[in-house]
């Protein structure tokens, strides 16, 4: 028997904590492949090399598992609680990163599902599990599986539940029978609403469902390595990791948040991870990769790496004019081994000092003057720019 009934699949999935389940056929996503190709050619992927792969690989399940017969798409909602006021000296964290790393959590549950299905069926089958580890066009597959529609902000939205959900997939050589009548969602339910596009702090959407990642705060704080331009630093605002602006204003999510629904998995509770915000002074004090791992292992924040997150913390400190962080910033300038961190900490120190009067400005000039002699050109160039343009 090389098939499984959908009801049985649902029951087995629920036994491992996966309540949102849909099934898509394994045909190539031809229209989505063409949209991806145009998006790549426009340069909207920024430095994300993994999103520059062959569009046919990303849109054709058979390229990832030859002989695939169906694709199981699961969704797991993360924390939809009310966002608390940002404490002084903290930076905002995107909702998806409040708890544990969903890649690991969902992968483990999908692997459990495959194991249980193997035990249930008197046949062997091939399968592969995906939780964003390969840039498969999972939102298009979720739409095809009938889980929801793709909104103007390019997120999968479940009409009665919103878009705060993780997606994972199982590609396998099984056919799923007795599927309910949940056809692919062909049309958006956004109507004339454009809140997500209008509220994006950086105007990153060049059109409906078309995101220029190079302007996206999530991309800048998580994926982009090295220096941020002065414009990019201003764009970050209060966000130290990720951004929820386009989702928080979505009417479907407003309803979801007001309902105070719990995450589908306890690992996605904010109490299980870093929570809603990060103490910037604590982040600025992290001086080694080992210390970074001790603090953030098992959370999505590992993706930014130490250099990226400490860099972001320095920027947010400046954007929030946190004068009590001048000490931690100065320490980072003098002590940190990463030139990118020293440069951004110097920028943060000078930007805050510029609004504090003559004495603070004099101290900022002195620190920048010392950094002109830094052995790394990233820092020395930053110092010269600051002396010329700010102080």
HELIX and SHEET records of a PDB file:
HELIX    1   1 UNK A    6  UNK A   15  1                                  10    
HELIX    2   2 UNK A   30  UNK A   41  1                                  12    
HELIX    3   3 UNK A   49  UNK A   52  5                                   4    
HELIX    4   4 UNK A   55  UNK A   59  1                                   5    
HELIX    5   5 UNK A   61  UNK A   64  1                                   4    
HELIX    6   6 UNK A   95  UNK A   97  5                                   3    
HELIX    7   7 UNK A  102  UNK A  120  1                                  19    
HELIX    8   8 UNK A  138  UNK A  144  1                                   7    
HELIX    9   9 UNK A  195  UNK A  199  1                                   5    
HELIX   10  10 UNK A  213  UNK A  215  5                                   3    
HELIX   11  11 UNK A  217  UNK A  218  1                                   2    
HELIX   12  12 UNK A  219  UNK A  223  3                                   5    
HELIX   13  13 UNK A  230  UNK A  236  1                                   7    
HELIX   14  14 UNK A  245  UNK A  248  1                                   4    
HELIX   15  15 UNK A  251  UNK A  258  1                                   8    
HELIX   16  16 UNK A  266  UNK A  268  5                                   3    
HELIX   17  17 UNK A  270  UNK A  272  5                                   3    
HELIX   18  18 UNK A  280  UNK A  284  1                                   5    
HELIX   19  19 UNK A  289  UNK A  296  1                                   8    
HELIX   20  20 UNK A  300  UNK A  304  5                                   5    
HELIX   21  21 UNK A  305  UNK A  319  1                                  15    
HELIX   22  22 UNK A  323  UNK A  325  5                                   3    
HELIX   23  23 UNK A  326  UNK A  335  1                                  10    
HELIX   24  24 UNK A  339  UNK A  353  1                                  15    
HELIX   25  25 UNK A  358  UNK A  371  1                                  14    
HELIX   26  26 UNK A  377  UNK A  389  1                                  13    
SHEET    1   A 2 UNK A   3  UNK A   5  0                                        
SHEET    2   A 2 UNK A 175  UNK A 177  1                                        
SHEET    1   B 4 UNK A  20  UNK A  25  0                                        
SHEET    2   B 4 UNK A  70  UNK A  77 -1                                        
SHEET    3   B 4 UNK A 165  UNK A 172 -1                                        
SHEET    4   B 4 UNK A 127  UNK A 130 -1                                        
SHEET    1   C 3 UNK A 239  UNK A 241  0                                        
SHEET    2   C 3 UNK A  90  UNK A  93  1                                        
SHEET    3   C 3 UNK A 277  UNK A 279 -1                                        
SHEET    1   D 2 UNK A 149  UNK A 150  0                                        
SHEET    2   D 2 UNK A 156  UNK A 157 -1                                        
SHEET    1   E 2 UNK A 205  UNK A 207  0                                        
SHEET    2   E 2 UNK A 210  UNK A 211 -1                                        
END                                                                             
